[in-house]
Amino acid sequence: MTVLDNLEMIQSNIFQACERSNRRTEDVKIIGVTKYVSCERAREAVDAGVLHLGENRKEGLLKKRQAISDDKVNWHFIGSLQSRKVKEVIDYIDFLHSLDRLSLAKEINKRAKKPVQCFVQVNISGEESKHGLQENELEDFVQQLKHFDKIKVIGLMTMAPHIDNEQEIRQIFRRLKEWQTDIQEKKWDHAPCTELSMGMSNDYQIAIEEGATFVRIGTALVGKDE
Ligand SMILES: *Cc1c(COP(=O)(O)O)cnc(C)c1O
């Protein structure tokens, strides 16, 4: 399948999920996750009209950025970021989806030339394999981020477990939305928290019904090499 075929299918699914939940399609952005595929395939996505690309490793990000030097592309770092790698990636990304500790915030603050739009990652499912803050740590953490002028908390991010139970997945997304509302009500200047990064190839329609504004789609959009 071409990326364009896949994109049209995904857009139609997004349209329907928006209809079901009374939302506007403009409020949902697709991040094409290109970590499994070549620079050529990533370029195909950009040519098809995908304006947001996501990578989860330093090497992949830098390689794709070099191959695709197109000003209209927004670059998202979606994987967990080791503090020692911050200086190599921070000025090459527009969005970070995995802010989950103060030591990372501190390093970003030290290295970034301009403010970074960050999602705070929350581990709602409680799976040990997942990164992110526990729910009971979230508010304090976001509040503490006011001390870092290079960090702008534009939203929250979570990953649902790989399960078939739609209800369980939905509950996780719904809970992230509740936390977003909670933080928005604080009206903290550094944390407008207008965005929700949730939903991947398997569950993006559910995520959109529950309020996602960015869906991170890899396999269903660009496929998976080897
Ligand atoms: C790989 C990855 C995705 C995309 O996964 P697919 O199931 O292929 O859509 C989304 N988010 C994160 C954080 C990822 O690591």
PDBQT file of the ligand as one rigid body, heavy atoms in Angstrom, charges set to zero:
ROOT
HETATM    1  C1  LIG A 301       6.059   3.159  17.914  1.00  0.00    +0.000 C 
HETATM    2  C2  LIG A 301       5.238   4.141  18.640  1.00  0.00    +0.000 A 
HETATM    3  C3  LIG A 301       4.009   4.563  18.110  1.00  0.00    +0.000 A 
HETATM    4  C4  LIG A 301       3.414   4.023  16.816  1.00  0.00    +0.000 C 
HETATM    5  O1  LIG A 301       3.053   2.686  16.934  1.00  0.00    +0.000 OA
HETATM    6  P1  LIG A 301       2.105   1.953  15.866  1.00  0.00    +0.000 P 
HETATM    7  O2  LIG A 301       1.406   0.917  16.666  1.00  0.00    +0.000 OA
HETATM    8  O3  LIG A 301       3.002   1.377  14.833  1.00  0.00    +0.000 OA
HETATM    9  O4  LIG A 301       1.174   2.958  15.313  1.00  0.00    +0.000 OA
HETATM   10  C5  LIG A 301       3.299   5.518  18.820  1.00  0.00    +0.000 A 
HETATM   11  N1  LIG A 301       3.752   6.024  19.981  1.00  0.00    +0.000 NA
HETATM   12  C6  LIG A 301       4.931   5.646  20.522  1.00  0.00    +0.000 A 
HETATM   13  C7  LIG A 301       5.378   6.260  21.801  1.00  0.00    +0.000 C 
HETATM   14  C8  LIG A 301       5.707   4.691  19.873  1.00  0.00    +0.000 A 
HETATM   15  O5  LIG A 301       6.874   4.304  20.418  1.00  0.00    +0.000 OA
ENDROOT
TORSDOF 0
